[in-house]
């Protein structure tokens, strides 16, 4: 893998981590998704409606990302069109 692709993959992974952390905070009131090696910090009681809300937020974010990727792909001319 070239450096540019590796950097892009790393940035995408960081963005995903940030998105998941924000969803956890907004919907589950979990301050961090980092493992802290303490049962009282790593395990949480959450309501089923909060889990549903968090899952819906993640699903919506995935839909939006897919639509953005699709629109970017259709906006770029193919090599045949560019020639």
N, C-alpha and C positions, 0 to 999 in steps of 0.2 A: 504494500500500500504506500502511495506517495505521501509526502509530508502534508500537502494541502488537504488530501482526503482524510488523513488521520486527524488533522486539526479540526476539520469540519465535523467529523464524527465525535470528537471530544467536545466541541461546542454544543452539538445536538444533545449529547448525553447530559451536559451541564444544564441546558435549558429544560430538559425533561425532569431532571432532579429538582430544579427550582419550581417547576410547575406542580409536581407532585407534592412538594413541601408546602406550597401555597394552598393547594386543595386540602391537605391535611390540617393546616392551620384554620382555614376558613370554615370548613365543614365539620371537622372532628375535634377541633380545638387542641390539636397536638402540636406542640411548639417546634419539634424537630423530628426528623425521621432517622437521625443518626443513632446507631446503637450506643447505649451508655452503660451497658453491663450492669444494670440494676433493675430488678423486677418492677419496682415502684415507678421507674422512669420509662421502661421499655414496653410495659403492658398497660393498656388503657381500657376502661369500660366506656363503650360508646353505644348510643341508641341505634336501632336498626334504621330509623329514618335519617340519621346522620350518615350512616354508611351508604344508604340509598342516594342521598344528596351528593356525597363525595363521588360515588360511582357515576352518577349522571354528569357531574362536572368534568370528570375525566373522559367520559364518552364524548361529550360536547367538544372538549378540547381536541380529541382525536379526529372528530368529524371536521372541525375547522382546519386542522393541520392537513388533512387529506384533501380538502377542497382547495386550500392554498397551493398545495403541491400540484394538483391537477391544473389549476388555472395558470400556474407558472409554466408548466410543461406545454400547455396549448398556446401560450403567448410567445414561446420561443419558436422561431422558424426551423424547420427541418433542414438538413443539408441540401436536399433537392430544391427546396423553395429558395434557399439562399443563393444557389448557383444561377 
